[in-house]
């Protein structure tokens, strides 16, 4: 969890720094919102494109301005309400048609375009009234010069606006500045000036503060909120007829190849007059998307809360369920953002919060997988050599079956030791073969271990030539008493087989004593911080060891505690005696394997005998 929290903090810092990949990701997400609806054809605006067909009919561009005057008159006859030229006229017409073009503007309300540029130091534009409140000039986008139209046309037009756009970091135009500063003057965007001119208002109002420009206003319309640089987001949900329609405002632009550059937008490449028409429609309808001041704080909060929720999901749910949970969180977040845009026109980024959530979730799943893999390796390392492969696989598949911190459980224990070890030791000593003694003991222990593991027992430890085993942990076992008793019988079978082999080799026979007992104990990791074993501790363990040592007093090789004997099939055991064991004040009733059980063990596994009886 600490690593995930650290990752979440790093993601928050990355959002604060906001490098261009993060900003680009956010803008691309906004593009998806801005273009989520199919465009609807405007009833207010239509376009007049001076395309290849128009040039074929009217001659090469630029046309003589008498021809543009004729275009104005034709548009007037077609019922146009006004004409907006997204074309610059900075020089006098070489054909002397400026006067006729200006005269046509008196008949048809006409708006012209200008451009703020770094290619000129000219700062004299045209007179425009702008009332400012607060710090506006300091925050407006600034250009060193402006290129207006020739004075005769400038005076004849109802209004003029700049067609400058403000491409984002990825080169796309999404926002347009409402005012541009050149020297000490503020010039309006073309779409804004068309709004003012058609309303008959003589001026604008611009409000700012220390944090930047806040809003612009045409007195006849509602306030237009802007960002700190005076830009507004364009609503791209409009399309325009490519033929002049009666009663519409006509935006004129050149679309013939190689004359006017195309501008990249969220809707694809567009010509300047298309962008200005879309801006005017946005301002007229009041549908400009808004990125409120609280949006950044909301995004930070979303990153934090989504990251924390994802970290909890990654830590609590099963690994295969985590992607579903993370995906659900992402879908809810994106859905909320989309709803906010469609309902209120609010732009709130969901892309980086969702990606942050996915990142935290992916790292969390990766950590879980690595942790579980290590846990499986640890389980195999801890139990692989003294638990049957079947039980090891159960623990690997479901580690919750295992409690390593220390747990009180009732188990069945078995101690098995070599009886009459001295003669065997002397045999190898006399033959100067200590390695042979070790090899023989290992053969015996291997045979006994196979029996324990075949019955899903756990080898606790080897103590010289003694084996300690138990049943019921680390995996629960309902019939641990019968398994322990059966193991004792099958150990005798395994010993008999081994003795036949070693007698044929000229070695002395081996004998074993076995003690079996059932009772409560504490099972878990026992040892120091750096070295420990999975083992059982308790009085019932000691009793099993005492029963094994007591086999020397009887002809029977197996002694079984009363608790164990009463829990198994009576067919398996028979009463033997009442004995005293070290550490116990009361005598203990002990049992041994029945003759039938021993005979059955010679024939086959007890489990098969039990089923066929």
Secondary structure, 3 states (H helix, E strand, C coil): CHHHHHHHHHHHHHHHHCCHHHHHHHHHHHHHHHCCCCCEEEEEEEEEEECHHHHHHHCCCCCCHHHHHHHHHHHHHCCCCEEEECCCCCCCCCCCCHHHHHHHHHHCCEEEEEEEECCCCCCCCCCCEEEEECCCCCCCEEECEEECCCHHHHHHCCEEEECCCCCCCCCCECEEECEEEECCEEEEEHHHHHHHHHHCCCEEEEEEECCEEEEEEECCCCCEECCCCCEEECCCCEEEECCCCCCCEEEEEECCCCCCCCEEECCEEECHHHHHHHHHHHHHHCCCCECCCCHHHHHHHHHHHHHHHHHHHHHHCCHHHHHHHHHHHHHHHHHHHHHHHHHHCECCCCHHHHHHHHHHHHHHHHHHHHHHHHHHHHHHHHHCCCECHHHHHHHHHCHHHCCCCCEEEEEEEEEEEEECHHHHHHHHHHCCCHHHHHHHHHHHHHHHHHHHHHCCCEEEEEECCEEEEEECCCCCCCCHHHHHHHHHHHHHHHHHHHHHHHHHCCCCCCEEEEEEEEEEEEEEEEECCCCEEEEEECHHHHHHHHHHHHHHHCCCCEEEEHHHHHHCCCCCEEEEEEECCCCCCCCEEEEEECHHHHHHHHHCCHHHHHHHC
